[in-house]
């Protein structure tokens, strides 16, 4: 039912080094001052958003041991 496949010759991988180009890519351009300021501002905005979300979410994450007012449903009173 299943036929055995023929082995695939991988000799072309060993020969691939011969065909690599010796041309180096041009050097990357340095970012301008405006681009660097924009990156810093974006990073600062992301960090401030995460910190703000953490500060806003902390009251809901805290475990309040002594609640000031407890609410009871009518079903729990047995009526």
C-alpha positions in Angstrom: 0.0 0.0 0.0 2.7 2.5 0.9 5.6 2.7 -1.4 9.0 3.6 -0.2 10.2 7.0 -1.6 13.5 7.5 -3.2 16.1 9.3 -1.2 16.6 12.9 -2.2 20.1 13.9 -2.9 21.2 16.9 -0.8 24.5 17.4 -2.5 23.3 20.8 -3.9 23.3 22.2 -0.4 27.0 21.5 0.0 27.6 23.2 -3.3 25.6 26.3 -2.4 28.6 28.0 -0.8 30.2 28.4 -4.2 27.3 30.6 -5.4 27.1 33.0 -2.5 27.7 36.6 -3.3 30.6 38.5 -2.0 28.8 41.8 -2.3 28.3 43.4 1.1 25.1 45.4 1.7 25.4 49.1 2.2 25.8 50.4 5.7 22.6 51.3 7.6 21.8 55.0 7.8 21.8 56.5 11.2 18.5 57.7 12.5 18.0 61.4 12.6 17.4 63.3 15.8 13.7 63.6 15.0 13.4 59.8 14.5 15.2 59.1 17.8 12.9 61.5 19.6 9.9 59.9 18.1 11.0 56.4 19.1 11.7 57.6 22.7 8.3 59.3 22.8 6.5 56.2 21.5 8.3 54.1 24.1 7.5 56.5 26.9 3.9 56.6 25.8 3.6 52.8 25.9 5.3 52.5 29.3 3.1 55.3 30.7 0.0 53.5 29.4 1.0 50.2 31.0 1.8 52.0 34.3 -1.5 53.9 34.1 -3.4 50.7 33.5 -1.7 49.0 36.5 -2.5 52.0 38.7 -6.1 52.1 37.7 -6.5 48.3 38.0 -4.8 48.0 41.4 -8.0 48.7 43.5 -9.8 45.8 41.8 -6.9 43.5 42.4 -6.5 44.2 46.1 -8.0 41.8 48.6 -10.2 43.8 51.0 -10.3 41.9 54.2 -12.9 44.1 56.0 -15.5 45.4 53.7 -17.3 48.5 55.0 -20.7 47.5 53.7 -21.8 44.0 52.9 -24.6 43.3 50.6 -27.0 40.4 51.1 -29.5 39.2 48.7 -33.1 38.4 49.8 -32.5 34.8 48.9 -29.8 34.5 51.6 -32.2 35.9 54.3 -34.5 32.9 53.8 -37.7 34.9 52.8 
